[in-house]
């Protein structure tokens, strides 16, 4: 009886661990999809303003504005 209890306990732990790993994978995929949008918008807006004005990029560099990619 005790063996059956430990077997079921171990089975539930494995199942919970697999669920946890699949949730981590799903969150990572969702984060990858979301994080590329604002970065692409910033790049497109920078080039658009640079083509209009010709000075936006050096101004951003002089203010030390950096983009962090996670």
C-alpha positions as CSV (number, residue, x, y, z in Angstrom):
1,X,0.0,0.0,0.0
2,X,2.8,2.4,0.9
3,X,4.5,1.6,-2.4
4,X,1.3,2.5,-4.3
5,X,1.1,5.8,-2.5
6,X,4.7,6.8,-3.4
7,X,4.2,5.6,-7.0
8,X,1.2,7.9,-7.4
9,X,2.9,10.7,-5.6
10,X,5.9,10.4,-8.0
11,X,3.5,10.3,-11.0
12,X,1.8,13.5,-9.9
13,X,5.1,15.2,-9.4
14,X,6.2,14.3,-12.9
15,X,2.9,15.4,-14.4
16,X,3.1,18.7,-12.5
17,X,6.7,19.2,-13.6
18,X,5.9,18.6,-17.3
19,X,3.0,21.0,-17.1
20,X,5.3,23.6,-15.5
21,X,7.8,23.2,-18.3
22,X,5.2,23.5,-21.0
23,X,3.8,26.7,-19.4
24,X,7.4,28.1,-19.3
25,X,7.8,27.3,-23.0
26,X,4.4,28.9,-23.8
27,X,5.3,32.1,-21.9
28,X,8.7,32.3,-23.7
29,X,7.0,32.0,-27.1
30,X,4.4,34.6,-26.2
31,X,7.2,37.0,-25.0
32,X,9.1,36.5,-28.2
33,X,6.0,37.4,-30.3
34,X,5.3,40.5,-28.2
35,X,8.8,41.9,-27.8
36,X,9.6,42.1,-31.5
37,X,6.7,44.5,-32.2
38,X,7.8,47.6,-30.3
39,X,11.4,47.2,-31.5
40,X,10.4,47.0,-35.1
41,X,8.2,50.1,-34.6
42,X,11.0,52.0,-33.0
43,X,13.4,51.1,-35.9
44,X,10.8,52.1,-38.5
45,X,10.0,55.4,-36.8
46,X,13.7,56.2,-36.4
47,X,14.4,55.7,-40.1
48,X,11.3,57.6,-41.1
49,X,12.2,60.6,-38.9
50,X,15.9,60.4,-40.0
51,X,14.8,60.6,-43.7
52,X,12.6,63.6,-42.9
53,X,14.9,65.6,-40.7
54,X,18.3,64.0,-41.1
55,X,19.4,64.5,-37.5
56,X,17.2,62.3,-35.2
57,X,19.7,59.4,-34.9
58,X,22.7,61.4,-33.7
59,X,20.4,63.2,-31.3
60,X,19.3,59.9,-29.7
61,X,22.9,58.7,-29.5
62,X,24.0,61.9,-27.8
63,X,21.2,61.5,-25.2
64,X,22.4,57.9,-24.6
65,X,19.1,56.3,-25.2
66,X,19.6,52.5,-25.5
67,X,17.3,49.7,-26.6
68,X,17.5,46.6,-24.4
69,X,16.6,43.4,-26.2
70,X,15.5,40.7,-23.9
